Amino acid sequence: MFAERLAARLTRYEIEVVCGPLVEGAFVALLVSAELGCEFVYAERFADATQEGLYPVEYRLPKALKPMVKGRRVAIVNDVISAGSAVRGTYFDLQTVGAEVVAIGTLLALGDTINEFATQHRVALELLEHMPNNLWTPTECSLCAKGMPLEIASTS
């Protein structure tokens, strides 16, 4: 089972709480926390219409769960990480409540964005698989530079 393998990789960090961003990541995080025998919390997604850029969403722990992470060693666990907005938002909220984020774990990382984030914030990164990803920032996208409008493909 993938959760067992990821939990085995996270064991060395002496995790006290596993936090997973809702929706899919939280299910993997819950399984990992059960394997590690530690507590589980989750972060909810909130769209922020005032923010611009690649990460216009926030992730926050519900108020009732915040005391569970204060001063404790936390791993953020997600299913798949590409741009990393769920992990970033969860990380910053955990920081504001006084948690010590010691590791990020995922089943699959697409591209190098999460590796750069983990390195920048001095957090261990454990992933079961890594694949390339063609994620461009708007300044790198040739279609954006040409002013091409975004099209949403129809399902019909």
Z-matrix of the N, CA and C atoms (Angstrom, degrees):
N
C 1 1.449
C 2 1.535 1 109.58
N 3 1.320 2 116.25 1 139.98
C 4 1.460 3 120.93 2 -176.11
C 5 1.530 4 112.76 3 -65.88
N 6 1.328 5 117.25 4 -38.35
C 7 1.468 6 120.14 5 179.78
C 8 1.527 7 111.01 6 -63.00
N 9 1.318 8 117.26 7 -37.87
C 10 1.463 9 120.79 8 177.40
C 11 1.520 10 110.81 9 -63.52
N 12 1.319 11 116.62 10 -43.20
C 13 1.471 12 120.58 11 179.32
C 14 1.523 13 111.14 12 -63.57
N 15 1.332 14 116.85 13 -42.73
C 16 1.464 15 120.10 14 179.86
C 17 1.533 16 110.54 15 -67.19
N 18 1.326 17 117.01 16 -41.28
C 19 1.466 18 120.50 17 177.33
C 20 1.526 19 110.95 18 -60.33
N 21 1.319 20 117.10 19 -40.75
C 22 1.465 21 120.81 20 178.77
C 23 1.533 22 110.64 21 -61.00
N 24 1.326 23 117.36 22 -37.46
C 25 1.477 24 121.23 23 178.51
C 26 1.524 25 111.53 24 -69.82
N 27 1.346 26 117.14 25 -29.17
C 28 1.475 27 121.35 26 -176.84
C 29 1.528 28 113.33 27 -88.67
N 30 1.309 29 117.63 28 -11.69
C 31 1.469 30 121.72 29 -175.50
C 32 1.523 31 112.64 30 -54.06
N 33 1.301 32 118.14 31 -40.90
C 34 1.472 33 121.90 32 -174.60
C 35 1.524 34 114.29 33 -65.19
N 36 1.339 35 118.29 34 -12.52
C 37 1.465 36 121.44 35 -177.18
C 38 1.522 37 113.50 36 -92.20
N 39 1.314 38 117.44 37 2.91
C 40 1.466 39 122.59 38 178.04
C 41 1.526 40 111.29 39 51.47
N 42 1.313 41 115.02 40 54.53
C 43 1.456 42 123.13 41 -178.05
C 44 1.524 43 110.10 42 -69.42
N 45 1.339 44 115.87 43 134.77
C 46 1.462 45 120.88 44 175.59
C 47 1.526 46 112.12 45 -103.08
N 48 1.338 47 115.86 46 -28.13
C 49 1.460 48 121.49 47 -179.07
C 50 1.522 49 108.52 48 -142.90
N 51 1.338 50 116.36 49 137.63
C 52 1.454 51 121.44 50 173.42
C 53 1.523 52 107.37 51 -108.82
N 54 1.330 53 115.64 52 131.37
C 55 1.461 54 121.60 53 -179.85
C 56 1.524 55 109.46 54 -118.60
N 57 1.324 56 116.16 55 130.72
C 58 1.455 57 120.62 56 179.12
C 59 1.509 58 111.42 57 -123.70
N 60 1.339 59 117.05 58 133.63
C 61 1.459 60 119.90 59 174.65
C 62 1.531 61 110.19 60 -69.62
N 63 1.328 62 115.88 61 135.22
C 64 1.471 63 119.19 62 175.96
C 65 1.504 64 108.78 63 -69.37
N 66 1.269 65 121.66 64 141.18
C 67 1.444 66 129.10 65 20.09
C 68 1.531 67 109.03 66 -109.81
N 69 1.315 68 118.18 67 -62.56
C 70 1.465 69 120.04 68 -173.45
C 71 1.528 70 113.46 69 -62.54
N 72 1.303 71 118.07 70 -41.60
C 73 1.455 72 121.11 71 -177.84
C 74 1.509 73 113.00 72 -59.73
N 75 1.330 74 117.03 73 -33.89
C 76 1.460 75 120.36 74 -179.27
C 77 1.521 76 112.11 75 -64.41
N 78 1.325 77 117.78 76 -34.28
C 79 1.462 78 120.19 77 178.96
C 80 1.530 79 110.81 78 -66.47
N 81 1.321 80 116.70 79 -42.43
C 82 1.467 81 120.48 80 177.00
C 83 1.527 82 109.28 81 -65.24
N 84 1.331 83 116.71 82 -43.31
C 85 1.464 84 121.22 83 179.82
C 86 1.526 85 111.44 84 -60.85
N 87 1.314 86 117.02 85 -39.60
C 88 1.463 87 120.94 86 178.75
C 89 1.528 88 110.40 87 -62.73
N 90 1.318 89 117.54 88 -43.87
C 91 1.462 90 121.16 89 178.23
C 92 1.528 91 111.35 90 -64.15
N 93 1.332 92 116.67 91 -40.67
C 94 1.470 93 120.88 92 178.82
C 95 1.526 94 110.18 93 -65.03
N 96 1.337 95 117.43 94 -43.01
C 97 1.470 96 119.99 95 179.46
C 98 1.529 97 111.00 96 -62.07
N 99 1.325 98 116.80 97 -37.72
C 100 1.471 99 120.08 98 177.68
C 101 1.528 100 110.44 99 -64.44
N 102 1.317 101 116.88 100 -40.92
C 103 1.477 102 120.92 101 177.85
C 104 1.528 103 111.40 102 -64.81
N 105 1.328 104 116.69 103 -37.69
C 106 1.465 105 121.11 104 -179.07
C 107 1.525 106 112.32 105 -81.28
N 108 1.333 107 116.45 106 -15.73
C 109 1.465 108 120.11 107 -178.00
C 110 1.511 109 112.63 108 71.53
N 111 1.339 110 116.49 109 34.83
C 112 1.459 111 119.95 110 -179.44
C 113 1.527 112 110.32 111 -126.07
N 114 1.314 113 115.95 112 178.29
C 115 1.453 114 121.30 113 -177.61
C 116 1.529 115 111.64 114 -75.66
N 117 1.323 116 114.25 115 158.59
C 118 1.460 117 122.70 116 -179.71
C 119 1.527 118 109.86 117 -126.50
N 120 1.323 119 115.79 118 136.51
C 121 1.460 120 122.62 119 171.42
C 122 1.518 121 108.06 120 -136.00
N 123 1.314 122 116.43 121 167.90
C 124 1.463 123 120.13 122 179.73
C 125 1.522 124 110.00 123 -136.70
N 126 1.330 125 114.44 124 160.63
C 127 1.459 126 121.72 125 176.81
C 128 1.520 127 108.23 126 -118.43
N 129 1.328 128 115.61 127 134.75
C 130 1.460 129 121.47 128 -179.69
C 131 1.519 130 110.52 129 -93.94
N 132 1.322 131 115.19 130 149.87
C 133 1.473 132 122.13 131 -179.29
C 134 1.515 133 110.01 132 -90.51
N 135 1.350 134 115.17 133 133.39
C 136 1.454 135 122.65 134 176.04
C 137 1.512 136 108.78 135 -130.35
N 138 1.320 137 116.92 136 124.85
C 139 1.465 138 120.39 137 175.62
C 140 1.514 139 107.95 138 -76.90
N 141 1.310 140 116.82 139 138.11
C 142 1.460 141 122.43 140 178.78
C 143 1.520 142 108.20 141 -118.93
N 144 1.314 143 116.31 142 100.24
C 145 1.466 144 121.75 143 -177.15
C 146 1.524 145 112.79 144 -65.97
N 147 1.320 146 117.69 145 -15.62
C 148 1.471 147 119.98 146 -179.79
C 149 1.518 148 112.35 147 -83.70
N 150 1.340 149 117.41 148 -16.53
C 151 1.464 150 120.60 149 -179.23
C 152 1.523 151 110.27 150 -89.31
N 153 1.309 152 114.94 151 147.48
C 154 1.455 153 121.08 152 174.80
C 155 1.514 154 108.48 153 -120.78
N 156 1.318 155 116.99 154 170.38
C 157 1.457 156 120.94 155 176.78
C 158 1.514 157 111.85 156 100.74
N 159 1.322 158 115.01 157 -163.74
C 160 1.456 159 121.22 158 -174.89
C 161 1.522 160 114.09 159 -75.14
N 162 1.302 161 118.34 160 -21.97
C 163 1.456 162 120.61 161 -173.41
C 164 1.530 163 110.98 162 -123.14
N 165 1.355 164 117.75 163 66.28
C 166 1.467 165 120.17 164 -177.16
C 167 1.535 166 113.66 165 -85.46
N 168 1.303 167 117.62 166 23.14
C 169 1.458 168 121.13 167 178.54
C 170 1.521 169 109.23 168 -124.73
N 171 1.313 170 114.75 169 158.46
C 172 1.453 171 121.67 170 175.80
C 173 1.516 172 108.48 171 -123.39
N 174 1.291 173 116.13 172 153.22
C 175 1.457 174 121.62 173 173.21
C 176 1.518 175 106.75 174 -125.30
N 177 1.341 176 115.58 175 129.68
C 178 1.459 177 120.17 176 -178.56
C 179 1.520 178 110.25 177 -136.43
N 180 1.316 179 114.67 178 142.90
C 181 1.448 180 120.06 179 172.68
C 182 1.524 181 108.75 180 -71.89
N 183 1.333 182 117.81 181 143.07
C 184 1.458 183 119.22 182 172.41
C 185 1.535 184 109.47 183 -59.52
N 186 1.311 185 116.15 184 147.45
C 187 1.464 186 122.07 185 -176.15
C 188 1.533 187 112.41 186 -51.78
N 189 1.319 188 117.01 187 -39.88
C 190 1.468 189 121.32 188 -177.76
C 191 1.537 190 113.06 189 -65.87
N 192 1.336 191 117.73 190 -23.52
C 193 1.464 192 120.94 191 -177.47
C 194 1.531 193 113.50 192 -91.79
N 195 1.307 194 117.45 193 -16.74
C 196 1.469 195 120.42 194 -175.12
C 197 1.525 196 114.14 195 -58.24
N 198 1.338 197 120.30 196 -40.88
C 199 1.471 198 119.06 197 178.15
C 200 1.532 199 113.73 198 -62.20
N 201 1.327 200 117.40 199 -23.13
C 202 1.471 201 120.65 200 -178.83
C 203 1.522 202 113.08 201 -69.26
N 204 1.335 203 117.90 202 -19.93
C 205 1.464 204 119.95 203 -175.52
C 206 1.525 205 113.73 204 -107.83
N 207 1.313 206 117.48 205 -15.29
C 208 1.471 207 120.43 206 -176.05
C 209 1.531 208 111.21 207 -58.73
N 210 1.334 209 115.46 208 123.02
C 211 1.453 210 121.93 209 178.22
C 212 1.522 211 114.90 210 73.34
N 213 1.316 212 117.38 211 11.97
C 214 1.465 213 120.40 212 -176.01
C 215 1.524 214 111.19 213 -112.55
N 216 1.323 215 115.27 214 157.41
C 217 1.469 216 122.94 215 178.74
C 218 1.523 217 108.88 216 -81.27
N 219 1.341 218 115.28 217 118.76
C 220 1.458 219 121.00 218 -172.55
C 221 1.521 220 110.45 219 -120.86
N 222 1.336 221 115.16 220 141.74
C 223 1.458 222 121.74 221 169.41
C 224 1.520 223 107.23 222 -112.77
N 225 1.320 224 116.40 223 133.84
C 226 1.457 225 121.27 224 172.08
C 227 1.517 226 106.18 225 -92.99
N 228 1.334 227 116.56 226 125.25
C 229 1.463 228 121.16 227 -178.70
C 230 1.519 229 108.82 228 -122.33
N 231 1.322 230 115.76 229 131.25
C 232 1.455 231 122.16 230 178.95
C 233 1.522 232 108.79 231 -133.15
N 234 1.322 233 116.64 232 162.94
C 235 1.456 234 120.00 233 179.57
C 236 1.524 235 111.04 234 -77.48
N 237 1.328 236 116.95 235 -58.59
C 238 1.468 237 123.34 236 179.45
C 239 1.520 238 108.20 237 -132.95
N 240 1.315 239 116.28 238 134.91
C 241 1.464 240 120.94 239 178.20
C 242 1.516 241 108.28 240 -120.31
N 243 1.335 242 115.98 241 124.50
C 244 1.469 243 119.82 242 174.02
C 245 1.529 244 108.23 243 -118.23
N 246 1.313 245 118.59 244 -84.03
C 247 1.470 246 120.48 245 178.21
C 248 1.526 247 111.26 246 -69.70
N 249 1.319 248 116.77 247 -28.39
C 250 1.455 249 120.68 248 176.14
C 251 1.516 250 115.44 249 88.85
N 252 1.326 251 118.84 250 12.70
C 253 1.466 252 120.00 251 -175.87
C 254 1.526 253 112.17 252 -63.48
N 255 1.325 254 118.88 253 -37.63
C 256 1.462 255 121.07 254 179.52
C 257 1.528 256 111.20 255 -66.06
N 258 1.316 257 116.28 256 -44.18
C 259 1.462 258 120.06 257 -179.99
C 260 1.528 259 110.46 258 -69.07
N 261 1.314 260 117.61 259 -41.78
C 262 1.472 261 121.02 260 178.00
C 263 1.521 262 111.26 261 -59.20
N 264 1.329 263 115.57 262 -50.46
C 265 1.462 264 119.32 263 -179.14
C 266 1.510 265 112.24 264 -61.41
N 267 1.325 266 116.65 265 -42.41
C 268 1.456 267 121.34 266 178.54
C 269 1.523 268 110.56 267 -64.39
N 270 1.314 269 116.94 268 -43.29
C 271 1.466 270 121.75 269 179.48
C 272 1.534 271 110.79 270 -58.14
N 273 1.323 272 116.69 271 -49.61
C 274 1.464 273 119.59 272 -176.49
C 275 1.524 274 111.75 273 -66.50
N 276 1.328 275 118.46 274 -35.72
C 277 1.457 276 119.43 275 176.84
C 278 1.521 277 110.66 276 -68.42
N 279 1.327 278 117.61 277 -41.68
C 280 1.459 279 120.12 278 176.82
C 281 1.529 280 111.28 279 -59.94
N 282 1.313 281 116.93 280 -38.11
C 283 1.460 282 120.93 281 177.77
C 284 1.529 283 111.38 282 -62.16
N 285 1.328 284 116.64 283 -41.06
C 286 1.471 285 119.86 284 -177.20
C 287 1.521 286 112.49 285 -66.88
N 288 1.331 287 117.85 286 -24.83
C 289 1.466 288 119.69 287 179.86
C 290 1.528 289 112.49 288 -98.41
N 291 1.315 290 117.37 289 6.79
C 292 1.457 291 120.55 290 173.52
C 293 1.515 292 116.35 291 87.57
N 294 1.325 293 117.50 292 19.58
C 295 1.466 294 120.15 293 175.73
C 296 1.524 295 109.89 294 -80.05
N 297 1.313 296 116.11 295 153.60
C 298 1.465 297 121.57 296 174.77
C 299 1.529 298 107.78 297 -104.32
N 300 1.321 299 116.67 298 98.04
C 301 1.464 300 120.66 299 179.75
C 302 1.525 301 107.28 300 -77.45
N 303 1.332 302 116.44 301 114.61
C 304 1.459 303 121.17 302 -175.81
C 305 1.518 304 113.19 303 -107.02
N 306 1.347 305 116.87 304 -17.76
C 307 1.463 306 118.72 305 -177.90
C 308 1.524 307 110.89 306 -156.59
N 309 1.328 308 113.61 307 152.38
C 310 1.459 309 123.11 308 171.03
C 311 1.520 310 105.46 309 -121.50
N 312 1.333 311 115.87 310 130.64
C 313 1.453 312 120.07 311 178.91
C 314 1.518 313 110.64 312 -127.10
N 315 1.319 314 116.26 313 143.70
C 316 1.461 315 120.67 314 178.61
C 317 1.515 316 110.59 315 -151.26
N 318 1.312 317 115.14 316 155.32
C 319 1.454 318 120.48 317 175.75
C 320 1.519 319 110.57 318 -74.53
N 321 1.346 320 116.07 319 -37.78
C 322 1.456 321 121.41 320 -176.51
C 323 1.513 322 110.65 321 -146.35
N 324 1.315 323 116.85 322 130.33
C 325 1.470 324 122.45 323 172.87
C 326 1.522 325 107.59 324 -111.48
N 327 1.315 326 115.30 325 129.47
C 328 1.464 327 121.69 326 176.65
C 329 1.517 328 107.94 327 -104.58
N 330 1.316 329 117.34 328 117.99
C 331 1.462 330 121.02 329 -178.57
C 332 1.516 331 111.84 330 79.91
N 333 1.331 332 115.23 331 -170.34
C 334 1.467 333 121.37 332 -174.55
C 335 1.521 334 114.09 333 -110.08
N 336 1.323 335 118.25 334 5.05
C 337 1.456 336 121.01 335 -176.12
C 338 1.522 337 112.18 336 -57.89
N 339 1.332 338 117.78 337 -45.54
C 340 1.462 339 120.03 338 -177.08
C 341 1.521 340 111.68 339 -70.33
N 342 1.319 341 117.55 340 -32.73
C 343 1.472 342 120.17 341 176.18
C 344 1.520 343 110.47 342 -63.23
N 345 1.321 344 116.43 343 -43.04
C 346 1.466 345 120.73 344 178.20
C 347 1.528 346 110.67 345 -63.14
N 348 1.333 347 117.06 346 -42.60
C 349 1.460 348 121.26 347 179.09
C 350 1.528 349 110.93 348 -62.80
N 351 1.326 350 116.72 349 -47.93
C 352 1.465 351 120.77 350 -179.44
C 353 1.530 352 111.16 351 -61.04
N 354 1.311 353 116.85 352 -42.36
C 355 1.463 354 120.84 353 178.50
C 356 1.523 355 110.99 354 -63.32
N 357 1.320 356 116.68 355 -46.23
C 358 1.464 357 121.94 356 -179.54
C 359 1.525 358 112.05 357 -59.81
N 360 1.340 359 117.12 358 -36.30
C 361 1.462 360 120.87 359 -176.40
C 362 1.526 361 112.98 360 -101.16
N 363 1.328 362 116.06 361 8.46
C 364 1.469 363 122.57 362 177.05
C 365 1.528 364 112.10 363 54.43
N 366 1.321 365 114.57 364 49.96
C 367 1.456 366 122.14 365 178.18
C 368 1.523 367 107.58 366 -118.98
N 369 1.324 368 116.36 367 135.27
C 370 1.465 369 120.33 368 178.46
C 371 1.526 370 109.50 369 -64.68
N 372 1.326 371 115.43 370 146.35
C 373 1.456 372 121.13 371 178.68
C 374 1.521 373 109.11 372 -123.84
N 375 1.328 374 115.50 373 123.28
C 376 1.462 375 121.39 374 177.64
C 377 1.517 376 107.67 375 -121.96
N 378 1.324 377 116.65 376 120.98
C 379 1.450 378 120.30 377 177.48
C 380 1.505 379 109.83 378 -135.13
N 381 1.329 380 114.74 379 146.02
C 382 1.454 381 118.96 380 -179.58
C 383 1.519 382 111.77 381 -82.45
N 384 1.320 383 116.61 382 -34.71
C 385 1.463 384 120.97 383 179.09
C 386 1.520 385 109.78 384 -141.31
N 387 1.327 386 115.40 385 153.93
C 388 1.463 387 122.56 386 176.86
C 389 1.521 388 108.04 387 -135.95
N 390 1.329 389 115.78 388 133.41
C 391 1.458 390 121.04 389 177.15
C 392 1.520 391 108.28 390 -135.09
N 393 1.320 392 117.81 391 154.75
C 394 1.464 393 120.13 392 177.14
C 395 1.532 394 110.59 393 -67.90
N 396 1.312 395 115.15 394 160.73
C 397 1.460 396 120.97 395 179.35
C 398 1.518 397 108.86 396 -144.92
N 399 1.312 398 116.63 397 135.04
C 400 1.454 399 121.21 398 178.67
C 401 1.526 400 110.56 399 -95.43
N 402 1.311 401 116.81 400 59.78
C 403 1.455 402 122.34 401 178.49
C 404 1.520 403 108.01 402 -95.66
N 405 1.311 404 115.43 403 121.83
C 406 1.453 405 120.16 404 179.46
C 407 1.510 406 110.38 405 -111.50
N 408 1.314 407 116.18 406 145.27
C 409 1.456 408 119.43 407 168.82
C 410 1.524 409 106.36 408 -75.80
N 411 1.332 410 118.79 409 159.76
C 412 1.470 411 119.96 410 179.71
C 413 1.531 412 113.33 411 -55.40
N 414 1.328 413 117.89 412 -32.30
C 415 1.465 414 119.82 413 179.84
C 416 1.522 415 112.35 414 -73.42
N 417 1.339 416 117.75 415 -20.23
C 418 1.460 417 122.07 416 179.39
C 419 1.532 418 112.83 417 -93.30
N 420 1.316 419 116.80 418 -14.81
C 421 1.464 420 121.55 419 -174.46
C 422 1.529 421 110.71 420 -81.81
N 423 1.324 422 116.52 421 122.81
C 424 1.468 423 120.03 422 -179.12
C 425 1.530 424 111.64 423 -67.05
N 426 1.317 425 117.96 424 -33.42
C 427 1.464 426 120.28 425 177.94
C 428 1.526 427 111.62 426 -69.60
N 429 1.322 428 116.97 427 -38.95
C 430 1.469 429 120.49 428 176.54
C 431 1.524 430 110.34 429 -63.46
N 432 1.322 431 116.41 430 -41.33
C 433 1.467 432 120.71 431 179.92
C 434 1.529 433 111.57 432 -61.99
N 435 1.334 434 116.43 433 -30.54
C 436 1.465 435 121.24 434 178.76
C 437 1.524 436 112.44 435 -85.26
N 438 1.323 437 117.10 436 -2.85
C 439 1.458 438 120.96 437 -179.49
C 440 1.515 439 114.23 438 75.28
N 441 1.323 440 116.87 439 22.27
C 442 1.460 441 121.17 440 -179.73
C 443 1.540 442 109.42 441 -69.66
N 444 1.328 443 117.94 442 131.60
C 445 1.474 444 119.32 443 179.59
C 446 1.526 445 110.57 444 -73.65
N 447 1.312 446 114.43 445 152.70
C 448 1.456 447 121.39 446 177.42
C 449 1.520 448 108.93 447 -74.98
N 450 1.310 449 116.16 448 132.84
C 451 1.447 450 120.82 449 176.92
C 452 1.521 451 109.64 450 -111.77
N 453 1.311 452 115.72 451 135.86
C 454 1.446 453 120.70 452 175.99
C 455 1.517 454 107.53 453 -100.51
N 456 1.316 455 116.02 454 118.95
C 457 1.474 456 120.02 455 -178.66
C 458 1.515 457 109.38 456 -67.02
N 459 1.295 458 116.22 457 136.78
C 460 1.459 459 122.28 458 179.44
C 461 1.512 460 109.72 459 -78.60
N 462 1.325 461 115.31 460 152.10
C 463 1.467 462 119.41 461 178.61
C 464 1.517 463 111.53 462 -94.52
N 465 1.341 464 118.23 463 -1.05
C 466 1.463 465 119.84 464 -179.21
C 467 1.502 466 112.41 465 -95.21
